[in-house]
């Protein structure tokens, strides 16, 4: 007698639900993560060009990067700009609340710095 092999309908439904939940989570979180990487790239570029510039000029340079990259999450006023070991360091921190379903949401704390020793 041959045994039947395959997946039961209940298994397909369970795996379908799991895949759907992961897909919805990825669709909601991915734009925020991409925005974080754009901000981090802009901060590192501004800090690399920042030697000899004032804090106002650095904020203005970040504003230009933000305008080109369509960054609306963080403004130039939200940046912490200071010197560390004779190098300009630009740090930022913000949080995003991503609604998932009903009253359930995901809170992500984003932090970054242009410093090689700081938070990456």
C-alpha positions as CSV (number, residue, x, y, z in Angstrom):
1,X,0.0,0.0,0.0
2,X,1.4,3.4,-1.0
3,X,1.3,6.2,1.5
4,X,0.2,9.6,0.3
5,X,2.6,12.4,0.7
6,X,2.0,16.1,0.6
7,X,0.9,19.0,2.7
8,X,-2.5,19.2,4.4
9,X,-4.7,22.2,3.7
10,X,-4.4,23.3,7.4
11,X,-0.6,23.4,7.0
12,X,-0.9,25.6,3.8
13,X,-3.3,28.0,5.7
14,X,-1.0,28.3,8.7
15,X,2.1,28.9,6.5
16,X,0.1,31.4,4.4
17,X,-0.9,33.4,7.6
18,X,2.7,33.4,8.8
19,X,4.0,34.6,5.4
20,X,1.3,37.3,5.3
21,X,2.2,38.6,8.7
22,X,5.9,38.7,7.9
23,X,5.2,40.5,4.6
24,X,3.0,43.1,6.2
25,X,5.6,43.7,8.9
26,X,8.3,44.1,6.2
27,X,6.2,46.4,4.1
28,X,5.6,48.7,7.1
29,X,9.1,48.7,8.5
30,X,11.3,48.8,5.3
31,X,10.5,52.4,4.4
32,X,11.6,53.6,7.9
33,X,14.8,51.6,7.7
34,X,15.6,53.0,4.3
35,X,15.0,56.5,5.6
36,X,17.4,55.8,8.5
37,X,20.1,54.8,6.1
38,X,19.5,57.9,3.9
39,X,19.9,60.1,7.0
40,X,23.0,58.2,8.2
41,X,24.6,58.6,4.7
42,X,23.8,62.3,4.6
43,X,25.2,62.9,8.1
44,X,28.4,61.1,7.3
45,X,28.7,63.1,4.0
46,X,28.2,66.4,5.8
47,X,30.6,65.5,8.6
48,X,33.3,64.5,6.0
49,X,33.0,67.9,4.4
50,X,32.6,69.7,7.7
51,X,36.1,70.6,8.7
52,X,36.4,74.3,9.2
53,X,32.7,75.0,8.9
54,X,30.4,76.5,11.5
55,X,27.5,74.7,13.1
56,X,25.1,76.8,11.0
57,X,26.8,75.9,7.8
58,X,26.8,72.2,8.7
59,X,23.0,72.4,9.4
60,X,22.5,74.1,6.1
61,X,24.5,71.5,4.3
62,X,22.4,68.7,5.9
63,X,19.2,70.6,4.9
64,X,20.3,70.5,1.3
65,X,21.1,66.8,1.5
66,X,17.7,66.3,3.1
67,X,15.9,68.2,0.4
68,X,17.6,66.2,-2.4
69,X,17.1,62.8,-0.7
70,X,13.5,63.7,0.4
71,X,14.2,63.2,4.1
72,X,11.3,64.5,6.2
73,X,11.8,62.5,9.3
74,X,14.7,64.6,10.7
75,X,15.4,68.3,10.4
76,X,18.8,70.0,10.7
77,X,17.7,71.4,14.1
78,X,17.5,67.8,15.4
79,X,21.2,67.1,14.9
80,X,23.8,67.2,17.7
81,X,26.9,68.7,16.3
82,X,30.2,68.7,18.3
83,X,33.9,68.1,17.9
84,X,35.7,64.9,19.1
85,X,39.4,64.5,18.7
86,X,39.6,67.5,16.4
87,X,36.9,66.0,14.0
88,X,33.4,67.2,13.5
89,X,30.9,64.6,14.8
90,X,27.2,64.8,13.9
91,X,24.9,62.6,15.9
92,X,21.1,62.0,15.7
93,X,18.4,60.1,17.5
94,X,14.7,59.7,16.9
95,X,11.9,57.2,17.3
96,X,9.3,56.1,14.9
97,X,6.0,54.5,15.9
98,X,4.7,52.2,13.1
99,X,1.0,51.2,13.4
100,X,0.5,47.5,12.7
101,X,-3.1,46.6,13.4
102,X,-5.7,48.3,15.6
103,X,-4.0,49.6,18.7
104,X,-0.9,47.5,18.1
105,X,2.2,49.4,17.0
106,X,5.9,48.9,16.7
107,X,8.3,51.5,18.2
108,X,11.8,51.7,16.8
109,X,14.6,53.9,18.3
110,X,17.0,55.0,15.6
111,X,20.4,56.4,16.6
112,X,23.4,57.2,14.5
113,X,26.6,59.2,14.4
114,X,29.3,60.2,11.9
115,X,31.9,59.1,14.4
116,X,33.9,55.9,13.8
117,X,33.7,55.2,17.5
118,X,30.0,56.2,17.9
119,X,26.8,54.4,17.3
120,X,26.5,53.1,13.7
